[in-house]
Amino acid sequence: MVPGNTVSNVAMIIPPFIGAYLLISYGILVLSLIGISIKVSLAMRYHTGFLSPLFEFHAWWHILAGIGTYLGIVFGADARLSVLGYKTKIKFWKRCFPYLVATDPLPH
């Protein structure tokens, strides 16, 4: 790398055409998922059977995103406290929901 060059290393590793390709691929994926969601919601509008809640994909997205966010916070806190020298243990409430228990810092 030439001294004084302001181009980042990441920009040098990923050529511009790959970035454009990824952006276009992501756009096509999103549009495809929107189209599938519209088709399913139109089909499910006339279906009122007992399985219809399973096809509410946007609601499932929020449920699973919330669970993932909660687990990320718990395990991130575990990693942070471990680095700070605390002894941590992950326990489960009702054998389903993890939570973190931290004890006194370990002696150095």
N, C-alpha and C positions, 0 to 999 in steps of 0.2 A: 504494500500500500504506500502510495506517495505521501510524504509528510505534508500536512496542510490540506489534504483532500477532505472535503466535508461529506463525501458519500459514505453512508453507513455500511458496515460489513454485511448486514442483512440484505440491503439493496444490491450489493455486489453478488451475493449468492443466488438470489431469486431473480431471474431475468424478468423484464416487464411482461413478456407475452405469457408467462406462466401465471402471473398475477391476474391478467385479464382473463385467461382461461378459467382460473378458479372462480373469479367473480361471475362469469357467465354461467358456469356450471352450478354455482350456488343459486343464481337467479332462476335457472331452469328447474332445479330441485324444488325451490319454494313455490313456483307457479304450478308445478305438477302436484305438490301436496295440497295446494289450495283447490285445484281442480278435483282431486280425489275427495277432499272434504266436502265440496259442494255437491258432488254426485251422491255421496253417502248421506248427507243431510237431506237432500231431496228424496232419496229413496226411503229414508227412515221417517220422513214426515207422514207417510201413509202407513207406516208399520208401527203399531202401538203394542206389540207383544211384550212379554216379560223380559226379553233380551235387549230391548231398545236402550237402556242405560249403558250397556257395554259399548255402544257405538257413538257415545258422546265424547269424541276424541279430544276436544278442547278442554273439557273438564278433566279427563285423564291426564292431559298435559300439565295442568295446574297441580293436580294431586302429586304426580311423580316429580315435578320440578320442586315442589315444596319439600318433599321427602329428601330429595338430593341436596337441597340447600341446607336443611337441618343437619344431615349427615356430614356435609362439608364443614359446617361450623363446629360440630362436635369433634371431628377428627383433626381439624385445624387447631382447635384449642388444645387438644391432646398433644399435638406435635409442638406447639408453642411452649406449653408448660414443661414438657420433657426437655426441651432445649434450655429452659431457664433453671433446670435442676430439680423440679418437683417430681415426686413419684405419683404417677397417675394410674387410674384403673377405670376402664369403661364397664359400667354395669348396665343392666337392662331392667326397666320398669315394666311390669306385667309380661316379662319375657319377650318383649317386642320392641320397646322404645329405648334406644341407648342414651345414656347420660354419663357425664364425666365426674369422677370423684378424684380430687387432688389432696394429697397429704402435705405435711411440712416439707420444706426443701431438703434435699439430701445434703449431708455434710461434705464439704469440699476438701 
